[in-house]
Amino acid sequence: MLSSWLNHRLDPIIYKLSPKKSNHALHPNLLTIMGCLINLAAGVIFSLGFILWGGILLLVGGFFDMMDGAVARQESRVTPFGGFLDSVLDRYADQFVLFGVLVYFARQQAIPWVIMTGIAIIGSTITPYARARAENIIDDCRVGILERPERVIVLATGALSGYLPYAILVIMVLANITVLQRIYHTYRETHPQVNS
């Protein structure tokens, strides 16, 4: 939702903030890998119970996630492999962070929150899969209330404000609602008679 609304409007600003070498930004694929590693670090920090620092690292990782695409577009370095790598490492980044939160709740013996984090992980994993699979049979499935940028914002806000459990609750519910929205959208697109 947020990605569609912004539609890369922030690219010029993000590009200016990106690290440069010889008047060129770092390679977009390198930025993608760096962002994933930062999210891995955030997951470790979350698991150790440093929630505030985990939230900060999550925001830094999110910025790198925006930066790789902005650099690729601004420097005309968009490639099929770059898009593929970004998509795959985004999935790893999501799981690193949420798994770190799950470990944190497990160490606190907060079993209900462990279960809810597990359900949030499932929803966050199926959300992009549903879109990718749908777009094999329809033109576009960029629908849904909670895509990756929103998940990052919700989780980071929860971590920074001290309301991490409630952020997990929001992600658990809305990520899975997003999957259902994509299923319904795909059904409507593949059954034109439903729309008439």
C-alpha positions as CSV (number, residue, x, y, z in Angstrom):
1,M,0.0,0.0,0.0
2,L,2.7,2.5,1.0
3,S,5.0,1.4,-1.8
4,S,2.2,1.9,-4.4
5,W,1.3,5.4,-2.9
6,L,4.9,6.6,-2.9
7,N,5.6,5.1,-6.3
8,H,9.4,5.9,-6.0
9,R,8.8,9.6,-5.3
10,L,11.5,9.5,-2.7
11,D,14.1,8.1,-5.0
12,P,16.0,11.3,-5.6
13,I,16.3,12.1,-1.9
14,I,17.3,8.6,-1.0
15,Y,19.9,8.5,-3.8
16,K,21.5,11.7,-2.4
17,L,21.8,10.1,1.0
18,S,23.4,6.9,-0.4
19,P,27.1,6.3,0.2
20,K,29.1,7.3,-2.9
21,K,32.4,6.2,-4.4
22,S,33.9,8.0,-7.5
23,N,30.6,9.9,-8.0
24,H,28.6,6.6,-8.1
25,A,26.7,5.0,-5.3
26,L,27.6,1.5,-4.2
27,H,26.3,-1.2,-6.4
28,P,22.6,-1.9,-5.7
29,N,23.3,-5.6,-5.1
30,L,25.9,-4.7,-2.5
31,L,23.4,-2.4,-0.8
32,T,20.8,-5.3,-0.9
33,I,23.2,-7.6,0.9
34,M,24.2,-5.0,3.4
35,G,20.6,-4.4,4.2
36,C,20.0,-8.1,4.8
37,L,23.0,-8.3,7.1
38,I,21.7,-5.3,9.1
39,N,18.4,-7.1,9.5
40,L,20.2,-10.2,10.6
41,A,22.0,-8.1,13.3
42,A,18.6,-6.6,14.3
43,G,17.2,-10.1,14.7
44,V,20.2,-11.1,17.0
45,I,19.8,-7.9,19.0
46,F,16.0,-8.5,19.4
47,S,16.7,-12.1,20.6
48,L,19.1,-10.8,23.2
49,G,16.4,-8.5,24.6
50,F,17.8,-5.1,23.4
51,I,14.5,-4.1,21.9
52,L,15.2,-0.4,21.4
53,W,18.4,-1.1,19.6
54,G,16.7,-3.8,17.6
55,G,14.2,-1.2,16.5
56,I,16.9,1.2,15.5
57,L,18.7,-1.4,13.4
58,L,15.4,-2.4,11.8
59,L,14.9,1.2,10.6
60,V,18.5,1.3,9.2
61,G,17.9,-2.0,7.4
62,G,14.7,-0.6,6.0
63,F,16.5,2.4,4.7
64,F,19.0,0.2,2.9
65,D,16.1,-1.7,1.4
66,M,14.8,1.5,-0.1
67,M,18.3,2.7,-1.1
68,D,19.1,-0.3,-3.3
69,G,16.1,0.2,-5.5
70,A,16.5,4.0,-5.6
71,V,20.2,3.7,-6.6
72,A,19.3,1.1,-9.3
73,R,16.7,3.3,-10.8
74,Q,18.6,6.6,-10.6
75,E,21.7,5.1,-12.1
76,S,19.9,2.9,-14.7
77,R,21.3,-0.2,-13.1
78,V,18.0,-2.1,-12.8
79,T,18.5,-5.8,-13.8
80,P,16.4,-8.9,-13.5
81,F,18.9,-10.6,-11.3
82,G,19.0,-7.5,-9.0
83,G,15.2,-7.6,-8.6
84,F,15.4,-11.4,-7.9
85,L,18.2,-11.0,-5.3
86,D,16.3,-8.1,-3.6
87,S,13.2,-10.2,-3.3
88,V,14.9,-13.2,-2.0
89,L,17.0,-11.3,0.6
90,D,13.9,-9.3,1.7
91,R,12.4,-12.7,2.7
92,Y,15.5,-13.6,4.7
93,A,15.5,-10.1,6.3
94,D,11.9,-10.5,7.4
95,Q,12.5,-13.9,8.9
96,F,15.7,-12.9,10.7
97,V,13.9,-10.0,12.5
98,L,10.7,-11.9,13.4
99,F,12.6,-15.0,14.4
100,G,14.7,-12.8,16.7
101,V,11.5,-11.5,18.3
102,L,10.2,-15.0,18.7
103,V,13.4,-16.1,20.5
104,Y,13.1,-13.1,22.8
105,F,9.5,-14.1,23.7
106,A,10.6,-17.7,24.2
107,R,13.4,-16.6,26.6
108,Q,10.7,-14.6,28.5
109,Q,8.6,-17.8,28.5
110,A,5.8,-15.8,27.0
111,I,4.3,-18.7,25.1
112,P,1.2,-16.9,23.8
113,W,3.4,-14.2,22.2
114,V,5.7,-17.0,20.8
115,I,2.7,-18.5,19.1
116,M,1.5,-15.1,17.8
117,T,5.0,-14.3,16.5
118,G,5.0,-17.6,14.7
119,I,1.6,-16.8,13.0
120,A,3.0,-13.4,12.1
121,I,6.0,-15.1,10.5
122,I,3.6,-17.3,8.5
123,G,1.6,-14.3,7.3
124,S,4.7,-12.3,6.4
125,T,6.0,-15.2,4.4
126,I,2.9,-16.0,2.5
127,T,2.1,-12.3,1.7
128,P,4.8,-11.9,-1.0
129,Y,4.4,-15.5,-2.2
130,A,0.7,-14.9,-2.8
131,R,1.5,-11.8,-4.9
132,A,4.3,-13.6,-6.9
133,R,2.1,-16.6,-7.5
134,A,-0.9,-14.5,-8.5
135,E,1.1,-12.5,-10.9
136,N,1.8,-15.7,-12.9
137,I,-1.8,-15.7,-13.9
138,I,-3.0,-12.0,-13.6
139,D,-1.3,-8.7,-14.4
140,D,-0.9,-7.3,-10.9
141,C,-1.6,-8.2,-7.3
142,R,-0.2,-5.3,-5.5
143,V,-3.2,-5.2,-3.1
144,G,-3.4,-5.6,0.6
145,I,-3.3,-3.5,3.8
146,L,0.2,-4.7,5.1
147,E,3.1,-5.1,2.7
148,R,6.7,-5.1,3.8
149,P,7.2,-1.4,4.3
150,E,4.2,-1.2,6.6
151,R,5.4,-4.3,8.5
152,V,8.8,-2.7,9.1
153,I,7.2,0.6,10.3
154,V,4.8,-1.2,12.6
155,L,7.5,-3.4,14.1
156,A,10.0,-0.6,14.5
157,T,7.4,1.7,16.1
158,G,6.5,-1.1,18.6
159,A,10.1,-1.7,19.4
160,L,10.9,2.0,19.9
161,S,7.8,2.8,21.9
162,G,8.0,-0.2,24.2
163,Y,4.9,-1.8,22.7
164,L,6.6,-4.7,20.8
165,P,3.9,-7.3,21.7
166,Y,1.1,-5.2,20.3
167,A,3.1,-4.6,17.1
168,I,3.4,-8.3,16.7
169,L,-0.4,-8.6,17.2
170,V,-1.0,-6.1,14.5
171,I,1.3,-7.8,12.1
172,M,-0.1,-11.2,12.9
173,V,-3.7,-10.0,12.1
174,L,-3.0,-7.7,9.2
175,A,-0.4,-9.8,7.3
176,N,-2.8,-12.7,7.2
177,I,-5.7,-10.4,6.2
178,T,-3.4,-9.2,3.3
179,V,-3.0,-12.8,2.1
180,L,-6.8,-13.1,2.1
181,Q,-7.2,-9.9,0.2
182,R,-4.8,-11.1,-2.4
183,I,-6.6,-14.4,-2.7
184,Y,-9.9,-12.6,-3.2
185,H,-8.4,-10.1,-5.7
186,T,-7.0,-13.0,-7.7
187,Y,-10.3,-14.8,-7.7
188,R,-12.1,-11.8,-9.0
189,E,-9.5,-11.2,-11.7
190,T,-9.7,-14.8,-12.9
191,H,-13.5,-14.9,-12.7
192,P,-14.7,-11.8,-14.7
193,Q,-18.4,-12.8,-14.2
194,V,-18.0,-12.0,-10.5
195,N,-17.3,-8.4,-11.4
196,S,-20.3,-8.0,-13.8
